[in-house]
Amino acid sequence: MPPPRFETWFMEGTLEPYVHYVPLAEDCSDLEEKMDYYLAHPQEAEAIIHHANAHVAQFRDARRERLIGLLVMRKYFALSGQLAAEPSPLIRSRAVRNNWA
């Protein structure tokens, strides 16, 4: 992929070229060259695939991702002055149940 230009929930800023992905030119004009290289060097390709899969694995826990999303929304509401005095029952009950309080 071309080097990431935006930071999203996927944390692209933590991805390292040649560790998590093979960097391509913006117009992908070097795709064939990179494909030929990694076809000739499969162990290097497999190492990159392994690191990429490890990066993705942290996002596969749906429960954790939902909790993080709720906490991000809570922080947004707090910073924008929209937060109620008490946290929502959903966040409070999950935090207590999971010892996150």
C-alpha positions in Angstrom: 0.0 0.0 0.0 1.1 3.6 -0.4 2.3 5.0 3.0 -0.8 6.0 5.0 -1.7 9.6 4.9 -4.5 9.6 7.5 -4.8 8.3 11.0 -7.9 6.4 11.7 -9.2 4.0 14.3 -6.8 1.4 12.7 -3.8 3.4 14.1 -2.0 3.7 10.7 0.7 5.9 12.4 2.0 2.8 14.2 2.5 0.8 11.0 6.1 0.5 9.9 7.0 0.1 6.2 8.6 -3.3 5.4 7.4 -4.5 8.8 3.6 -4.3 8.6 3.3 -3.5 4.9 5.2 -3.0 1.7 5.2 0.7 0.7 4.2 1.5 -2.8 4.5 4.7 -4.8 1.4 6.8 -4.6 0.3 5.8 -8.1 1.3 2.1 -7.4 3.6 2.3 -10.4 6.1 0.0 -8.5 3.6 -2.7 -7.7 4.9 -5.2 -10.2 8.5 -4.6 -9.1 7.5 -5.2 -5.4 5.5 -8.2 -6.3 8.5 -9.7 -8.2 10.8 -9.0 -5.3 8.6 -10.7 -2.7 7.8 -13.6 -4.9 11.5 -14.2 -5.0 11.8 -13.6 -1.2 8.9 -15.5 0.3 10.3 -15.5 3.9 10.5 -11.7 3.9 6.9 -11.6 2.6 5.7 -14.0 5.3 7.4 -12.0 8.0 5.5 -8.9 6.8 2.3 -10.8 6.7 2.9 -12.1 10.3 3.4 -8.6 11.6 0.4 -7.2 9.7 -1.8 -9.9 11.2 -0.5 -9.2 14.7 -1.4 -5.5 14.2 -4.9 -6.4 13.1 -5.4 -8.9 15.9 -5.7 -6.2 18.5 -8.9 -4.9 16.7 -10.6 -8.3 16.6 -12.0 -8.2 20.1 -15.5 -6.8 19.5 -16.3 -6.3 23.2 -13.0 -4.4 23.7 -13.6 -2.3 20.6 -17.1 -1.4 21.7 -15.9 -0.4 25.2 -13.1 1.8 23.7 -15.7 3.4 21.4 -18.0 4.2 24.4 -15.0 5.6 26.3 -14.0 7.8 23.3 -17.6 9.1 23.0 -17.7 9.8 26.8 -14.4 11.8 26.5 -15.8 13.7 23.6 -19.0 14.6 25.5 -16.9 15.6 28.6 -14.6 17.8 26.5 -17.6 19.4 24.7 -19.5 20.1 27.9 -22.3 17.6 27.0 -21.6 15.0 29.7 -24.2 14.3 32.3 -23.1 14.4 36.0 -23.1 10.6 36.2 -21.7 8.2 33.6 -24.2 6.3 31.6 -25.5 3.1 33.2 -24.1 1.1 30.3 -20.5 2.3 31.0 -20.9 2.2 34.8 -22.3 -1.3 34.9 -19.7 -2.8 32.5 -16.9 -1.0 34.3 -18.0 -2.3 37.7 -18.7 -5.8 36.3 -15.2 -6.0 34.7 -13.3 -4.3 37.5 -12.5 -1.3 35.2 -13.8 1.3 37.6 
